[in-house]
Amino acid sequence: MSALSSDTHPKMEALQIRLWREASPTRKMQALAQLNASAKTLALTGLRAQFPQASEAELRYRLAVLLLGEEIAHKVYGDLPHAK
């Protein structure tokens, strides 16, 4: 098998793959949930830096736009809350 990551030693990569294959579905879902939470945190941090005066409601809306697209975010959340 060819290497998946150029920065990971092949033996360690093989171990990672083996551990993922052996992991229970519950463990895999927990890891996925943690990754999603981390991605959301990073996205919100970026939005706060980009829109420092935005309210929490506006930041949640902008996050929804990133995650869902503008059309669906608008259908779910309505108009963009005004920045304060």
JONORHU-V26102 format. One record per residue. N is the residue number from 1. RES is the residue in one letter. PHI is phi in whole degrees, 0 to 359 (none if undefined). PSI is psi in degrees with one decimal (999 if undefined). NEAR is the number of other C-alpha atoms within 10 Angstrom. Layout:
# JONORHU-V26102
n=N res=RES phi=PHI psi=PSI near=NEAR
n=N res=RES phi=PHI psi=PSI near=NEAR
This chain:
# JONORHU-V26102
n=1 res=M phi=none psi=140.0 near=5
n=2 res=S phi=279 psi=158.1 near=6
n=3 res=A phi=292 psi=139.2 near=12
n=4 res=L phi=273 psi=-31.5 near=11
n=5 res=S phi=232 psi=127.9 near=9
n=6 res=S phi=288 psi=-17.8 near=9
n=7 res=D phi=260 psi=11.4 near=8
n=8 res=T phi=240 psi=130.4 near=11
n=9 res=H phi=301 psi=138.1 near=11
n=10 res=P phi=306 psi=-37.7 near=15
n=11 res=K phi=293 psi=-39.2 near=10
n=12 res=M phi=290 psi=-36.8 near=10
n=13 res=E phi=296 psi=-42.1 near=16
n=14 res=A phi=298 psi=-38.8 near=15
n=15 res=L phi=295 psi=-44.3 near=12
n=16 res=Q phi=302 psi=-46.1 near=12
n=17 res=I phi=298 psi=-43.8 near=13
n=18 res=R phi=298 psi=-44.0 near=11
n=19 res=L phi=296 psi=-39.9 near=11
n=20 res=W phi=294 psi=-38.7 near=13
n=21 res=R phi=294 psi=-33.5 near=11
n=22 res=E phi=275 psi=-15.6 near=11
n=23 res=A phi=294 psi=145.2 near=12
n=24 res=S phi=289 psi=158.5 near=11
n=25 res=P phi=303 psi=-36.6 near=11
n=26 res=T phi=298 psi=-44.8 near=9
n=27 res=R phi=296 psi=-39.6 near=12
n=28 res=K phi=296 psi=-40.6 near=14
n=29 res=M phi=292 psi=-36.3 near=12
n=30 res=Q phi=297 psi=-43.2 near=12
n=31 res=A phi=296 psi=-41.5 near=12
n=32 res=L phi=297 psi=-41.8 near=12
n=33 res=A phi=297 psi=-40.2 near=12
n=34 res=Q phi=295 psi=-41.0 near=12
n=35 res=L phi=296 psi=-41.8 near=12
n=36 res=N phi=296 psi=-41.5 near=12
n=37 res=A phi=296 psi=-40.4 near=12
n=38 res=S phi=295 psi=-41.8 near=12
n=39 res=A phi=297 psi=-41.3 near=12
n=40 res=K phi=296 psi=-43.4 near=15
n=41 res=T phi=298 psi=-44.8 near=13
n=42 res=L phi=297 psi=-41.7 near=12
n=43 res=A phi=296 psi=-44.3 near=17
n=44 res=L phi=296 psi=-38.1 near=17
n=45 res=T phi=299 psi=-43.8 near=13
n=46 res=G phi=296 psi=-41.2 near=13
n=47 res=L phi=294 psi=-39.4 near=17
n=48 res=R phi=297 psi=-37.6 near=15
n=49 res=A phi=290 psi=-37.4 near=11
n=50 res=Q phi=284 psi=-32.6 near=10
n=51 res=F phi=231 psi=71.1 near=14
n=52 res=P phi=296 psi=-22.8 near=11
n=53 res=Q phi=266 psi=0.7 near=12
n=54 res=A phi=289 psi=143.9 near=18
n=55 res=S phi=284 psi=167.5 near=15
n=56 res=E phi=298 psi=-37.0 near=13
n=57 res=A phi=296 psi=-42.1 near=14
n=58 res=E phi=294 psi=-41.1 near=19
n=59 res=L phi=296 psi=-41.1 near=22
n=60 res=R phi=298 psi=-40.5 near=18
n=61 res=Y phi=296 psi=-46.3 near=21
n=62 res=R phi=296 psi=-35.5 near=22
n=63 res=L phi=295 psi=-42.1 near=19
n=64 res=A phi=299 psi=-38.6 near=17
n=65 res=V phi=298 psi=-42.9 near=17
n=66 res=L phi=297 psi=-42.0 near=13
n=67 res=L phi=279 psi=-36.9 near=13
n=68 res=L phi=250 psi=-19.3 near=13
n=69 res=G phi=94 psi=155.7 near=12
n=70 res=E phi=296 psi=-42.0 near=14
n=71 res=E phi=297 psi=-48.6 near=10
n=72 res=I phi=290 psi=-40.9 near=13
n=73 res=A phi=302 psi=-41.2 near=20
n=74 res=H phi=294 psi=-41.0 near=15
n=75 res=K phi=296 psi=-38.9 near=9
n=76 res=V phi=280 psi=-43.3 near=12
n=77 res=Y phi=251 psi=-7.1 near=14
n=78 res=G phi=81 psi=-155.1 near=11
n=79 res=D phi=290 psi=155.5 near=11
n=80 res=L phi=297 psi=123.2 near=15
n=81 res=P phi=299 psi=144.1 near=16
n=82 res=H phi=288 psi=138.1 near=9
n=83 res=A phi=290 psi=143.9 near=13
n=84 res=K phi=263 psi=999 near=7
